[in-house]
Structures are given as C-alpha cells and as structure tokens.
C-alpha cells in the first residue's frame, strides 16, 4: 500500500495539482468531481478525465451546450441544479482543450486542477487562463 503523507497512515497517496502541491477542493456548492467529493480527483474509471477546476462563463456554457453537453439546464432527476456563470466545476480535460482551441476556455483554478490534466493540456495554456491572472492586450 502506498503511504499517505498527509495522514501518516498507509493508504492512497494524496492527489497533486498541476503546480505540484496537494490538490485543493474545487467546489462543494455545487458539489463537483468525478467522485462528487468536491475535488477534481480522478481514477482509471474516470474515462472523461474530470480534472480541470474551472469557473463557468456564459460563453463556455453556450459552447458546451452546442457541443452536446448541456451543463446549464437543471436535471432534478439526477440531483443536478444546472450550472451558471461563476460556478466552479470539474471539467473534462479534453473538453477544456477543445474550448481553448475554440477561444472560449473558462478560467482555471490551478491549485484545484489535478496533475493528470497535463496528459491532455499544456501547463502554459492552463497558466495563461488561470483565475486572477491579469488580462493581456
């Protein structure tokens, strides 16, 4: 069993973010993550790689809906209230890359974005879209 340095007990190793630190929580309201634990953690079962912590924008929500993934419409039968601009959410890394190429990538919370994201997306692209980064002209 791997050693969990965070707790000092045997178990799963702690997840790391794209900056090399411990993975921060992305959002618990709305509850997000492949495991619905608030973190953009991943595993082999996470085929979509829900690893990028983003802050939703109206432009991205419209883009995602046009691509066939409607994240803004409530689906109460699944306990999903729908997302709105400003909500944080664990987004699939390939979808973020697709949005980047379309010019509508939402801002990224680097400390809450899982290191596995780097299998799909360049760190320089994530950093260029980091939350709180000043706009360049």
N, CA, C and O atoms as CSV, one atom per row, in Angstrom:
chain,resi,resn,atom,element,x,y,z
A,1,UNK,N,N,0.834,-1.186,0.000
A,1,UNK,CA,C,0.000,0.000,0.000
A,1,UNK,C,C,0.873,1.242,0.000
A,1,UNK,O,O,1.857,1.294,0.737
A,2,UNK,N,N,0.540,2.246,-0.809
A,2,UNK,CA,C,1.297,3.498,-0.768
A,2,UNK,C,C,1.100,4.184,0.582
A,2,UNK,O,O,0.107,3.948,1.270
A,3,UNK,N,N,2.036,5.016,0.943
A,3,UNK,CA,C,1.977,5.758,2.195
A,3,UNK,C,C,1.351,7.112,1.955
A,3,UNK,O,O,1.795,7.860,1.083
A,4,UNK,N,N,0.327,7.433,2.716
A,4,UNK,CA,C,-0.347,8.729,2.616
A,4,UNK,C,C,0.380,9.718,3.515
A,4,UNK,O,O,0.216,9.698,4.735
A,5,UNK,N,N,1.183,10.584,2.905
A,5,UNK,CA,C,1.986,11.541,3.673
A,5,UNK,C,C,1.129,12.546,4.432
A,5,UNK,O,O,1.551,13.068,5.464
A,6,UNK,N,N,-0.073,12.821,3.927
A,6,UNK,CA,C,-0.927,13.809,4.583
A,6,UNK,C,C,-1.418,13.308,5.934
A,6,UNK,O,O,-1.512,14.084,6.886
A,7,UNK,N,N,-1.733,12.015,6.028
A,7,UNK,CA,C,-2.269,11.499,7.283
A,7,UNK,C,C,-1.245,10.704,8.083
A,7,UNK,O,O,-1.445,10.456,9.272
A,8,UNK,N,N,-0.135,10.297,7.432
A,8,UNK,CA,C,0.856,9.495,8.121
A,8,UNK,C,C,0.459,8.042,8.252
A,8,UNK,O,O,1.095,7.288,8.989
A,9,UNK,N,N,-0.592,7.636,7.543
A,9,UNK,CA,C,-1.068,6.257,7.599
A,9,UNK,C,C,-0.912,5.601,6.240
A,9,UNK,O,O,-0.866,6.286,5.218
A,10,UNK,N,N,-0.830,4.266,6.221
A,10,UNK,CA,C,-0.803,3.588,4.922
A,10,UNK,C,C,-2.108,3.864,4.191
A,10,UNK,O,O,-3.151,4.034,4.821
A,11,UNK,N,N,-2.055,3.907,2.886
A,11,UNK,CA,C,-3.256,4.150,2.097
A,11,UNK,C,C,-2.903,4.801,0.786
A,11,UNK,O,O,-1.760,4.740,0.333
A,12,UNK,N,N,-3.872,5.412,0.192
A,12,UNK,CA,C,-3.721,6.067,-1.091
A,12,UNK,C,C,-2.842,7.304,-0.955
A,12,UNK,O,O,-2.965,8.058,0.010
A,13,UNK,N,N,-1.964,7.505,-1.917
A,13,UNK,CA,C,-1.151,8.719,-1.900
A,13,UNK,C,C,-2.041,9.924,-2.163
A,13,UNK,O,O,-3.016,9.817,-2.906
A,14,UNK,N,N,-1.721,11.072,-1.565
A,14,UNK,CA,C,-2.542,12.263,-1.803
A,14,UNK,C,C,-2.446,12.713,-3.261
A,14,UNK,O,O,-1.411,12.557,-3.908
A,15,UNK,N,N,-3.525,13.262,-3.751
A,15,UNK,CA,C,-3.558,13.763,-5.129
A,15,UNK,C,C,-2.829,15.089,-5.214
A,15,UNK,O,O,-2.861,15.897,-4.286
A,16,UNK,N,N,-2.171,15.299,-6.345
A,16,UNK,CA,C,-1.422,16.529,-6.566
A,16,UNK,C,C,-2.088,17.383,-7.629
A,16,UNK,O,O,-2.786,16.875,-8.506
A,17,UNK,N,N,-1.863,18.690,-7.538
A,17,UNK,CA,C,-2.376,19.605,-8.551
A,17,UNK,C,C,-1.309,19.858,-9.617
A,17,UNK,O,O,-0.192,19.349,-9.518
A,18,UNK,N,N,-1.657,20.638,-10.626
A,18,UNK,CA,C,-0.738,20.908,-11.737
A,18,UNK,C,C,0.483,21.720,-11.320
A,18,UNK,O,O,1.447,21.814,-12.079
A,19,UNK,N,N,0.459,22.307,-10.130
A,19,UNK,CA,C,1.591,23.074,-9.625
A,19,UNK,C,C,2.515,22.219,-8.758
A,19,UNK,O,O,3.567,22.683,-8.318
A,20,UNK,N,N,2.116,20.961,-8.513
A,20,UNK,CA,C,2.922,20.055,-7.715
A,20,UNK,C,C,2.548,19.999,-6.251
A,20,UNK,O,O,3.131,19.218,-5.498
A,21,UNK,N,N,1.586,20.810,-5.826
A,21,UNK,CA,C,1.132,20.795,-4.434
A,21,UNK,C,C,-0.051,19.860,-4.246
A,21,UNK,O,O,-0.507,19.219,-5.193
A,22,UNK,N,N,-0.542,19.789,-3.013
A,22,UNK,CA,C,-1.724,18.972,-2.743
A,22,UNK,C,C,-2.940,19.569,-3.444
A,22,UNK,O,O,-3.088,20.789,-3.516
A,23,UNK,N,N,-3.796,18.712,-3.952
A,23,UNK,CA,C,-4.990,19.132,-4.681
A,23,UNK,C,C,-5.984,19.808,-3.740
A,23,UNK,O,O,-6.392,19.227,-2.735
A,24,UNK,N,N,-6.367,21.036,-4.073
A,24,UNK,CA,C,-7.375,21.773,-3.303
A,24,UNK,C,C,-8.783,21.365,-3.738
A,24,UNK,O,O,-8.971,20.771,-4.799
A,25,UNK,N,N,-9.750,21.689,-2.914
A,25,UNK,CA,C,-11.157,21.500,-3.260
A,25,UNK,C,C,-11.544,22.480,-4.351
A,25,UNK,O,O,-11.133,23.640,-4.330
A,26,UNK,N,N,-12.329,22.012,-5.299
A,26,UNK,CA,C,-12.825,22.875,-6.376
A,26,UNK,C,C,-14.147,23.517,-5.962
A,26,UNK,O,O,-14.272,24.741,-5.969
A,27,UNK,N,N,-15.136,22.694,-5.601
A,27,UNK,CA,C,-16.434,23.227,-5.192
A,27,UNK,C,C,-17.253,22.160,-4.476
A,27,UNK,O,O,-17.268,20.994,-4.871
A,28,UNK,N,N,-17.928,22.582,-3.424
A,28,UNK,CA,C,-18.910,21.711,-2.773
A,28,UNK,C,C,-20.328,22.263,-2.962
A,28,UNK,O,O,-21.303,21.617,-2.577
A,29,UNK,N,N,-20.439,23.450,-3.552
A,29,UNK,CA,C,-21.744,24.038,-3.856
A,29,UNK,C,C,-21.643,24.830,-5.146
A,29,UNK,O,O,-21.313,26.015,-5.101
A,30,UNK,N,N,-21.914,24.226,-6.292
A,30,UNK,CA,C,-22.437,22.867,-6.433
A,30,UNK,C,C,-21.359,21.816,-6.181
A,30,UNK,O,O,-20.170,22.061,-6.386
A,31,UNK,N,N,-21.800,20.641,-5.733
A,31,UNK,CA,C,-20.890,19.526,-5.495
A,31,UNK,C,C,-20.379,19.037,-6.845
A,31,UNK,O,O,-21.159,18.765,-7.757
A,32,UNK,N,N,-19.071,18.930,-6.955
A,32,UNK,CA,C,-18.463,18.570,-8.233
A,32,UNK,C,C,-17.480,17.427,-8.056
A,32,UNK,O,O,-17.280,16.921,-6.952
A,33,UNK,N,N,-16.881,17.037,-9.147
A,33,UNK,CA,C,-15.868,15.992,-9.155
A,33,UNK,C,C,-16.431,14.663,-9.604
A,33,UNK,O,O,-17.608,14.370,-9.395
A,34,UNK,N,N,-15.587,13.864,-10.221
A,34,UNK,CA,C,-15.995,12.534,-10.675
A,34,UNK,C,C,-16.559,11.723,-9.514
A,34,UNK,O,O,-17.503,10.953,-9.693
A,35,UNK,N,N,-15.982,11.893,-8.324
A,35,UNK,CA,C,-16.438,11.163,-7.138
A,35,UNK,C,C,-17.466,11.954,-6.335
A,35,UNK,O,O,-17.906,11.503,-5.278
A,36,UNK,N,N,-17.849,13.123,-6.826
A,36,UNK,CA,C,-18.777,14.036,-6.145
A,36,UNK,C,C,-18.340,14.261,-4.693
A,36,UNK,O,O,-19.121,14.142,-3.749
A,37,UNK,N,N,-17.048,14.593,-4.567
A,37,UNK,CA,C,-16.482,14.895,-3.259
A,37,UNK,C,C,-15.935,16.324,-3.197
A,37,UNK,O,O,-15.298,16.712,-2.217
A,38,UNK,N,N,-16.194,17.106,-4.259
A,38,UNK,CA,C,-15.747,18.494,-4.295
A,38,UNK,C,C,-14.381,18.691,-4.919
A,38,UNK,O,O,-13.965,19.827,-5.149
A,39,UNK,N,N,-13.670,17.599,-5.200
A,39,UNK,CA,C,-12.323,17.672,-5.763
A,39,UNK,C,C,-12.288,17.125,-7.185
A,39,UNK,O,O,-13.081,16.259,-7.552
A,40,UNK,N,N,-11.362,17.642,-7.971
A,40,UNK,CA,C,-11.190,17.175,-9.355
A,40,UNK,C,C,-10.230,15.990,-9.383
A,40,UNK,O,O,-9.291,15.943,-10.178
A,41,UNK,N,N,-10.490,15.040,-8.497
A,41,UNK,CA,C,-9.682,13.837,-8.405
A,41,UNK,C,C,-10.084,12.884,-9.528
A,41,UNK,O,O,-11.136,13.055,-10.145
A,42,UNK,N,N,-9.253,11.888,-9.788
A,42,UNK,CA,C,-9.506,11.003,-10.918
A,42,UNK,C,C,-9.045,9.591,-10.594
A,42,UNK,O,O,-8.377,9.350,-9.588
A,43,UNK,N,N,-9.412,8.675,-11.458
A,43,UNK,CA,C,-9.003,7.277,-11.345
A,43,UNK,C,C,-9.153,6.655,-12.731
A,43,UNK,O,O,-9.572,7.315,-13.682
A,44,UNK,N,N,-8.806,5.383,-12.827
A,44,UNK,CA,C,-8.954,4.686,-14.118
A,44,UNK,C,C,-10.405,4.679,-14.597
A,44,UNK,O,O,-10.662,4.648,-15.801
A,45,UNK,N,N,-11.346,4.707,-13.668
A,45,UNK,CA,C,-12.766,4.679,-14.024
A,45,UNK,C,C,-13.243,6.004,-14.632
A,45,UNK,O,O,-14.281,6.045,-15.292
A,46,UNK,N,N,-12.498,7.067,-14.413
A,46,UNK,CA,C,-12.867,8.405,-14.905
A,46,UNK,C,C,-12.425,8.546,-16.364
A,46,UNK,O,O,-11.413,9.182,-16.657
A,47,UNK,N,N,-13.183,7.959,-17.252
A,47,UNK,CA,C,-12.849,7.950,-18.679
A,47,UNK,C,C,-12.773,9.370,-19.246
A,47,UNK,O,O,-11.951,9.635,-20.123
A,48,UNK,N,N,-13.614,10.283,-18.761
A,48,UNK,CA,C,-13.638,11.654,-19.269
A,48,UNK,C,C,-12.549,12.548,-18.719
A,48,UNK,O,O,-12.350,13.650,-19.229
A,49,UNK,N,N,-11.842,12.112,-17.699
A,49,UNK,CA,C,-10.796,12.895,-17.057
A,49,UNK,C,C,-11.338,14.234,-16.546
A,49,UNK,O,O,-10.963,15.297,-17.041
A,50,UNK,N,N,-12.223,14.165,-15.551
A,50,UNK,CA,C,-12.856,15.337,-14.937
A,50,UNK,C,C,-11.870,15.993,-13.968
A,50,UNK,O,O,-12.058,15.930,-12.753
A,51,UNK,N,N,-10.832,16.614,-14.500
A,51,UNK,CA,C,-9.693,17.028,-13.685
A,51,UNK,C,C,-9.399,18.526,-13.669
A,51,UNK,O,O,-8.535,18.969,-12.912
A,52,UNK,N,N,-10.091,19.312,-14.482
A,52,UNK,CA,C,-9.797,20.747,-14.578
A,52,UNK,C,C,-10.832,21.534,-13.770
A,52,UNK,O,O,-12.019,21.518,-14.096
A,53,UNK,N,N,-10.383,22.217,-12.722
A,53,UNK,CA,C,-11.285,23.060,-11.947
A,53,UNK,C,C,-11.420,24.398,-12.655
A,53,UNK,O,O,-10.452,25.147,-12.790
A,54,UNK,N,N,-12.629,24.685,-13.102
A,54,UNK,CA,C,-12.883,25.921,-13.846
A,54,UNK,C,C,-13.953,26.748,-13.157
A,54,UNK,O,O,-14.688,26.266,-12.296
A,55,UNK,N,N,-14.018,28.012,-13.566
A,55,UNK,CA,C,-15.100,28.903,-13.179
A,55,UNK,C,C,-15.924,29.115,-14.438
A,55,UNK,O,O,-15.436,29.646,-15.436
A,56,UNK,N,N,-17.178,28.693,-14.376
A,56,UNK,CA,C,-18.037,28.748,-15.560
A,56,UNK,C,C,-18.247,30.174,-16.059
A,56,UNK,O,O,-18.340,31.122,-15.279
A,57,UNK,N,N,-18.320,30.293,-17.384
A,57,UNK,CA,C,-18.673,31.557,-18.042
A,57,UNK,C,C,-19.871,31.290,-18.943
A,57,UNK,O,O,-20.113,30.150,-19.340
A,58,UNK,N,N,-20.611,32.330,-19.263
A,58,UNK,CA,C,-21.757,32.187,-20.168
A,58,UNK,C,C,-21.286,31.672,-21.524
A,58,UNK,O,O,-21.954,30.848,-22.147
A,59,UNK,N,N,-20.129,32.163,-21.980
A,59,UNK,CA,C,-19.607,31.745,-23.295
A,59,UNK,C,C,-19.279,30.262,-23.311
A,59,UNK,O,O,-19.589,29.562,-24.275
A,60,UNK,N,N,-18.646,29.781,-22.238
A,60,UNK,CA,C,-18.319,28.357,-22.209
A,60,UNK,C,C,-19.576,27.507,-22.096
A,60,UNK,O,O,-19.684,26.484,-22.772
A,61,UNK,N,N,-20.530,27.907,-21.256
A,61,UNK,CA,C,-21.758,27.123,-21.114
A,61,UNK,C,C,-22.493,27.007,-22.449
A,61,UNK,O,O,-23.022,25.944,-22.773
A,62,UNK,N,N,-22.530,28.091,-23.224
A,62,UNK,CA,C,-23.164,28.044,-24.551
A,62,UNK,C,C,-22.382,27.127,-25.483
A,62,UNK,O,O,-22.980,26.351,-26.229
A,63,UNK,N,N,-21.064,27.205,-25.452
A,63,UNK,CA,C,-20.218,26.334,-26.269
A,63,UNK,C,C,-20.447,24.870,-25.919
A,63,UNK,O,O,-20.622,24.037,-26.808
A,64,UNK,N,N,-20.446,24.557,-24.639
A,64,UNK,CA,C,-20.628,23.172,-24.204
A,64,UNK,C,C,-21.991,22.640,-24.641
A,64,UNK,O,O,-22.103,21.500,-25.092
A,65,UNK,N,N,-23.018,23.463,-24.505
A,65,UNK,CA,C,-24.364,23.055,-24.925
A,65,UNK,C,C,-24.383,22.782,-26.427
A,65,UNK,O,O,-24.987,21.805,-26.870
A,66,UNK,N,N,-23.732,23.629,-27.207
A,66,UNK,CA,C,-23.676,23.451,-28.662
A,66,UNK,C,C,-22.915,22.183,-29.041
A,66,UNK,O,O,-23.143,21.614,-30.108
A,67,UNK,N,N,-22.001,21.737,-28.158
A,67,UNK,CA,C,-21.240,20.515,-28.406
A,67,UNK,C,C,-21.982,19.267,-27.926
A,67,UNK,O,O,-21.482,18.151,-28.066
A,68,UNK,N,N,-23.169,19.458,-27.363
A,68,UNK,CA,C,-23.975,18.331,-26.914
A,68,UNK,C,C,-23.873,18.011,-25.433
A,68,UNK,O,O,-24.393,16.987,-24.989
A,69,UNK,N,N,-23.213,18.868,-24.658
A,69,UNK,CA,C,-23.105,18.654,-23.216
A,69,UNK,C,C,-23.699,19.863,-22.505
A,69,UNK,O,O,-22.992,20.814,-22.170
A,70,UNK,N,N,-24.999,19.811,-22.282
A,70,UNK,CA,C,-25.735,20.915,-21.664
A,70,UNK,C,C,-25.522,20.890,-20.154
A,70,UNK,O,O,-26.109,20.071,-19.446
A,71,UNK,N,N,-24.689,21.783,-19.678
A,71,UNK,CA,C,-24.391,21.865,-18.254
A,71,UNK,C,C,-25.262,22.883,-17.520
A,71,UNK,O,O,-25.232,22.952,-16.292
A,72,UNK,N,N,-26.032,23.669,-18.261
A,72,UNK,CA,C,-26.798,24.750,-17.627
A,72,UNK,C,C,-28.253,24.394,-17.333
A,72,UNK,O,O,-28.884,25.055,-16.509
A,73,UNK,N,N,-28.794,23.383,-17.976
A,73,UNK,CA,C,-30.188,23.014,-17.756
A,73,UNK,C,C,-30.300,22.092,-16.544
A,73,UNK,O,O,-29.635,21.059,-16.481
A,74,UNK,N,N,-31.151,22.472,-15.575
A,74,UNK,CA,C,-31.338,21.605,-14.405
A,74,UNK,C,C,-31.878,20.226,-14.802
A,74,UNK,O,O,-32.701,20.099,-15.709
A,75,UNK,N,N,-31.395,19.209,-14.103
A,75,UNK,CA,C,-31.875,17.838,-14.278
A,75,UNK,C,C,-32.143,17.276,-12.883
A,75,UNK,O,O,-31.348,16.498,-12.356
A,76,UNK,N,N,-33.277,17.678,-12.286
A,76,UNK,CA,C,-33.549,17.292,-10.890
A,76,UNK,C,C,-33.594,15.781,-10.672
A,76,UNK,O,O,-33.318,15.313,-9.568
A,77,UNK,N,N,-33.933,15.021,-11.695
A,77,UNK,CA,C,-33.981,13.565,-11.538
A,77,UNK,C,C,-32.603,12.970,-11.252
A,77,UNK,O,O,-32.492,11.839,-10.777
A,78,UNK,N,N,-31.553,13.746,-11.546
A,78,UNK,CA,C,-30.180,13.328,-11.247
A,78,UNK,C,C,-29.549,14.177,-10.141
A,78,UNK,O,O,-28.349,14.085,-9.881
A,79,UNK,N,N,-30.376,15.004,-9.493
A,79,UNK,CA,C,-29.866,15.867,-8.437
A,79,UNK,C,C,-28.947,16.968,-8.954
A,79,UNK,O,O,-28.065,17.440,-8.236
A,80,UNK,N,N,-29.162,17.376,-10.214
A,80,UNK,CA,C,-28.306,18.387,-10.848
A,80,UNK,C,C,-29.105,19.658,-11.071
A,80,UNK,O,O,-30.080,19.664,-11.823
A,81,UNK,N,N,-28.688,20.742,-10.412
A,81,UNK,CA,C,-29.419,22.012,-10.480
A,81,UNK,C,C,-29.080,22.833,-11.716
A,81,UNK,O,O,-29.718,23.854,-11.970
A,82,UNK,N,N,-28.084,22.403,-12.489
A,82,UNK,CA,C,-27.625,23.199,-13.627
A,82,UNK,C,C,-26.587,24.209,-13.165
A,82,UNK,O,O,-26.646,24.716,-12.044
A,83,UNK,N,N,-25.644,24.490,-14.040
A,83,UNK,CA,C,-24.577,25.432,-13.712
A,83,UNK,C,C,-24.877,26.806,-14.270
A,83,UNK,O,O,-25.606,26.949,-15.252
A,84,UNK,N,N,-24.307,27.818,-13.633
A,84,UNK,CA,C,-24.456,29.196,-14.098
A,84,UNK,C,C,-23.083,29.864,-14.070
A,84,UNK,O,O,-22.173,29.372,-13.404
A,85,UNK,N,N,-22.926,30.965,-14.776
A,85,UNK,CA,C,-21.642,31.676,-14.729
A,85,UNK,C,C,-21.234,31.954,-13.286
A,85,UNK,O,O,-22.044,32.374,-12.459
A,86,UNK,N,N,-19.962,31.709,-13.011
A,86,UNK,CA,C,-19.428,31.910,-11.664
A,86,UNK,C,C,-19.298,30.625,-10.866
A,86,UNK,O,O,-18.521,30.568,-9.913
A,87,UNK,N,N,-20.056,29.577,-11.244
A,87,UNK,CA,C,-19.937,28.294,-10.550
A,87,UNK,C,C,-18.591,27.646,-10.859
A,87,UNK,O,O,-18.092,27.732,-11.981
A,88,UNK,N,N,-18.015,27.004,-9.860
A,88,UNK,CA,C,-16.808,26.200,-10.080
A,88,UNK,C,C,-17.245,24.772,-10.383
A,88,UNK,O,O,-18.228,24.278,-9.831
A,89,UNK,N,N,-16.488,24.109,-11.280
A,89,UNK,CA,C,-16.870,22.764,-11.718
A,89,UNK,C,C,-15.645,22.010,-12.214
A,89,UNK,O,O,-14.741,22.606,-12.801
A,90,UNK,N,N,-15.612,20.718,-11.983
A,90,UNK,CA,C,-14.541,19.866,-12.505
A,90,UNK,C,C,-14.886,19.479,-13.937
A,90,UNK,O,O,-15.771,18.659,-14.181
A,91,UNK,N,N,-14.192,20.068,-14.848
A,91,UNK,CA,C,-14.438,19.894,-16.276
A,91,UNK,C,C,-13.511,18.824,-16.842
A,91,UNK,O,O,-12.389,18.649,-16.369
A,92,UNK,N,N,-13.987,18.116,-17.852
A,92,UNK,CA,C,-13.151,17.131,-18.541
A,92,UNK,C,C,-12.003,17.854,-19.251
A,92,UNK,O,O,-12.206,18.850,-19.945
A,93,UNK,N,N,-10.809,17.331,-19.058
A,93,UNK,CA,C,-9.622,17.967,-19.650
A,93,UNK,C,C,-9.713,18.072,-21.177
A,93,UNK,O,O,-9.364,19.117,-21.727
A,94,UNK,N,N,-10.171,17.021,-21.884
A,94,UNK,CA,C,-10.275,17.166,-23.342
A,94,UNK,C,C,-11.271,18.253,-23.765
A,94,UNK,O,O,-11.057,18.917,-24.780
A,95,UNK,N,N,-12.354,18.445,-23.004
A,95,UNK,CA,C,-13.329,19.494,-23.321
A,95,UNK,C,C,-12.718,20.869,-23.097
A,95,UNK,O,O,-12.975,21.795,-23.866
A,96,UNK,N,N,-11.902,21.011,-22.034
A,96,UNK,CA,C,-11.245,22.296,-21.805
A,96,UNK,C,C,-10.310,22.608,-22.970
A,96,UNK,O,O,-10.275,23.740,-23.452
A,97,UNK,N,N,-9.557,21.618,-23.422
A,97,UNK,CA,C,-8.648,21.816,-24.558
A,97,UNK,C,C,-9.436,22.202,-25.815
A,97,UNK,O,O,-9.018,23.074,-26.577
A,98,UNK,N,N,-10.563,21.551,-26.019
A,98,UNK,CA,C,-11.434,21.870,-27.157
A,98,UNK,C,C,-11.931,23.319,-27.054
A,98,UNK,O,O,-11.951,24.047,-28.046
A,99,UNK,N,N,-12.326,23.721,-25.857
A,99,UNK,CA,C,-12.789,25.098,-25.640
A,99,UNK,C,C,-11.648,26.090,-25.861
A,99,UNK,O,O,-11.864,27.173,-26.405
A,100,UNK,N,N,-10.447,25.729,-25.446
A,100,UNK,CA,C,-9.291,26.581,-25.685
A,100,UNK,C,C,-9.108,26.830,-27.173
A,100,UNK,O,O,-8.926,27.967,-27.610
A,101,UNK,N,N,-9.161,25.756,-27.941
A,101,UNK,CA,C,-8.979,25.876,-29.392
A,101,UNK,C,C,-10.090,26.681,-30.051
A,101,UNK,O,O,-9.888,27.274,-31.111
A,102,UNK,N,N,-11.283,26.703,-29.416
A,102,UNK,CA,C,-12.410,27.479,-29.931
A,102,UNK,C,C,-12.422,28.914,-29.391
A,102,UNK,O,O,-13.270,29.717,-29.779
A,103,UNK,N,N,-11.481,29.233,-28.496
A,103,UNK,CA,C,-11.401,30.592,-27.951
A,103,UNK,C,C,-12.361,30.886,-26.822
A,103,UNK,O,O,-12.628,32.053,-26.535
A,104,UNK,N,N,-12.898,29.841,-26.159
A,104,UNK,CA,C,-13.873,30.055,-25.082
A,104,UNK,C,C,-13.507,29.292,-23.803
A,104,UNK,O,O,-14.386,28.962,-23.007
A,105,UNK,N,N,-12.232,29.015,-23.607
A,105,UNK,CA,C,-11.815,28.271,-22.407
A,105,UNK,C,C,-12.145,29.079,-21.156
A,105,UNK,O,O,-11.801,30.257,-21.065
A,106,UNK,N,N,-12.818,28.440,-20.187
A,106,UNK,CA,C,-13.118,29.143,-18.934
A,106,UNK,C,C,-11.878,29.265,-18.053
A,106,UNK,O,O,-10.928,28.499,-18.212
A,107,UNK,N,N,-11.882,30.227,-17.122
A,107,UNK,CA,C,-10.759,30.385,-16.204
A,107,UNK,C,C,-10.530,29.119,-15.373
A,107,UNK,O,O,-11.469,28.391,-15.051
A,108,UNK,N,N,-9.265,28.876,-15.035
A,108,UNK,CA,C,-8.844,27.674,-14.329
A,108,UNK,C,C,-8.366,28.019,-12.921
A,108,UNK,O,O,-7.689,29.026,-12.713
A,109,UNK,N,N,-8.724,27.175,-11.965
A,109,UNK,CA,C,-8.213,27.272,-10.596
A,109,UNK,C,C,-7.073,26.253,-10.509
A,109,UNK,O,O,-7.312,25.061,-10.315
A,110,UNK,N,N,-5.844,26.727,-10.655
A,110,UNK,CA,C,-4.688,25.830,-10.771
A,110,UNK,C,C,-4.498,24.926,-9.561
A,110,UNK,O,O,-4.199,23.743,-9.727
A,111,UNK,N,N,-4.661,25.442,-8.364
A,111,UNK,CA,C,-4.432,24.651,-7.158
A,111,UNK,C,C,-5.455,23.529,-6.988
A,111,UNK,O,O,-5.216,22.578,-6.244
A,112,UNK,N,N,-6.592,23.637,-7.676
A,112,UNK,CA,C,-7.640,22.620,-7.598
A,112,UNK,C,C,-7.738,21.788,-8.877
A,112,UNK,O,O,-8.671,20.999,-9.029
A,113,UNK,N,N,-6.785,21.957,-9.798
A,113,UNK,CA,C,-6.758,21.201,-11.048
A,113,UNK,C,C,-5.761,20.062,-10.907
A,113,UNK,O,O,-4.583,20.291,-10.629
A,114,UNK,N,N,-6.232,18.839,-11.098
A,114,UNK,CA,C,-5.428,17.632,-10.890
A,114,UNK,C,C,-4.265,17.554,-11.875
A,114,UNK,O,O,-4.395,17.942,-13.036
A,115,UNK,N,N,-3.136,17.053,-11.402
A,115,UNK,CA,C,-1.931,16.913,-12.226
A,115,UNK,C,C,-2.167,16.051,-13.464
A,115,UNK,O,O,-1.471,16.225,-14.464
A,116,UNK,N,N,-3.123,15.130,-13.427
A,116,UNK,CA,C,-3.418,14.280,-14.589
A,116,UNK,C,C,-3.891,15.096,-15.786
A,116,UNK,O,O,-3.856,14.611,-16.917
A,117,UNK,N,N,-4.328,16.316,-15.552
A,117,UNK,CA,C,-4.749,17.211,-16.632
A,117,UNK,C,C,-3.624,17.395,-17.643
A,117,UNK,O,O,-3.877,17.587,-18.833
A,118,UNK,N,N,-2.393,17.337,-17.175
A,118,UNK,CA,C,-1.237,17.601,-18.035
A,118,UNK,C,C,-1.035,16.523,-19.105
A,118,UNK,O,O,-0.204,16.684,-19.999
A,119,UNK,N,N,-1.787,15.436,-19.016
A,119,UNK,CA,C,-1.778,14.435,-20.092
A,119,UNK,C,C,-2.541,14.946,-21.315
A,119,UNK,O,O,-2.362,14.438,-22.422
A,120,UNK,N,N,-3.392,15.954,-21.108
A,120,UNK,CA,C,-4.259,16.478,-22.168
A,120,UNK,C,C,-3.949,17.918,-22.560
A,120,UNK,O,O,-4.140,18.315,-23.710
A,121,UNK,N,N,-3.468,18.697,-21.589
A,121,UNK,CA,C,-3.371,20.153,-21.734
A,121,UNK,C,C,-1.977,20.606,-21.299
A,121,UNK,O,O,-1.407,20.064,-20.352
A,122,UNK,N,N,-1.440,21.600,-21.996
A,122,UNK,CA,C,-0.145,22.174,-21.631
A,122,UNK,C,C,-0.295,23.076,-20.401
A,122,UNK,O,O,-1.258,23.836,-20.296
A,123,UNK,N,N,0.664,22.984,-19.474
A,123,UNK,CA,C,0.634,23.832,-18.288
A,123,UNK,C,C,0.634,25.311,-18.671
A,123,UNK,O,O,-0.013,26.118,-18.004
A,124,UNK,N,N,1.344,25.671,-19.723
A,124,UNK,CA,C,1.382,27.077,-20.143
A,124,UNK,C,C,-0.007,27.577,-20.554
A,124,UNK,O,O,-0.335,28.741,-20.323
A,125,UNK,N,N,-0.821,26.715,-21.157
A,125,UNK,CA,C,-2.190,27.107,-21.532
A,125,UNK,C,C,-3.054,27.270,-20.282
A,125,UNK,O,O,-3.846,28.207,-20.189
A,126,UNK,N,N,-2.900,26.361,-19.331
A,126,UNK,CA,C,-3.655,26.478,-18.082
A,126,UNK,C,C,-3.265,27.760,-17.340
A,126,UNK,O,O,-4.123,28.497,-16.854
A,127,UNK,N,N,-1.977,28.006,-17.266
A,127,UNK,CA,C,-1.476,29.191,-16.562
A,127,UNK,C,C,-1.971,30.479,-17.224
A,127,UNK,O,O,-2.305,31.451,-16.545
A,128,UNK,N,N,-2.014,30.471,-18.552
A,128,UNK,CA,C,-2.496,31.655,-19.285
A,128,UNK,C,C,-3.971,31.935,-19.008
A,128,UNK,O,O,-4.436,33.058,-19.203
A,129,UNK,N,N,-4.706,30.923,-18.557
A,129,UNK,CA,C,-6.133,31.073,-18.258
A,129,UNK,C,C,-6.424,30.935,-16.773
A,129,UNK,O,O,-7.564,30.688,-16.381
A,130,UNK,N,N,-5.401,31.093,-15.948
A,130,UNK,CA,C,-5.565,30.950,-14.506
A,130,UNK,C,C,-6.451,32.045,-13.936
A,130,UNK,O,O,-6.353,33.207,-14.331
A,131,UNK,N,N,-7.305,31.671,-13.019
A,131,UNK,CA,C,-8.179,32.622,-12.334
A,131,UNK,C,C,-7.323,33.684,-11.655
A,131,UNK,O,O,-6.348,33.373,-10.971
A,132,UNK,N,N,-7.701,34.926,-11.855
A,132,UNK,CA,C,-6.988,36.024,-11.230
A,132,UNK,C,C,-5.818,36.555,-12.021
A,132,UNK,O,O,-5.202,37.548,-11.633
A,133,UNK,N,N,-5.506,35.903,-13.129
A,133,UNK,CA,C,-4.398,36.386,-13.964
A,133,UNK,C,C,-4.856,37.645,-14.693
A,133,UNK,O,O,-5.946,37.656,-15.265
A,134,UNK,N,N,-4.052,38.701,-14.685
A,134,UNK,CA,C,-4.435,39.921,-15.395
A,134,UNK,C,C,-4.569,39.673,-16.897
A,134,UNK,O,O,-3.787,38.923,-17.482
A,135,UNK,N,N,-5.542,40.293,-17.499
A,135,UNK,CA,C,-5.734,40.178,-18.945
A,135,UNK,C,C,-4.575,40.875,-19.662
A,135,UNK,O,O,-4.079,41.910,-19.218
A,136,UNK,N,N,-4.162,40.282,-20.777
A,136,UNK,CA,C,-3.103,40.904,-21.586
A,136,UNK,C,C,-3.742,41.505,-22.816
A,136,UNK,O,O,-4.760,41.010,-23.299
A,137,UNK,N,N,-3.140,42.585,-23.332
A,137,UNK,CA,C,-3.739,43.226,-24.510
A,137,UNK,C,C,-2.869,43.021,-25.722
A,137,UNK,O,O,-3.206,43.488,-26.810
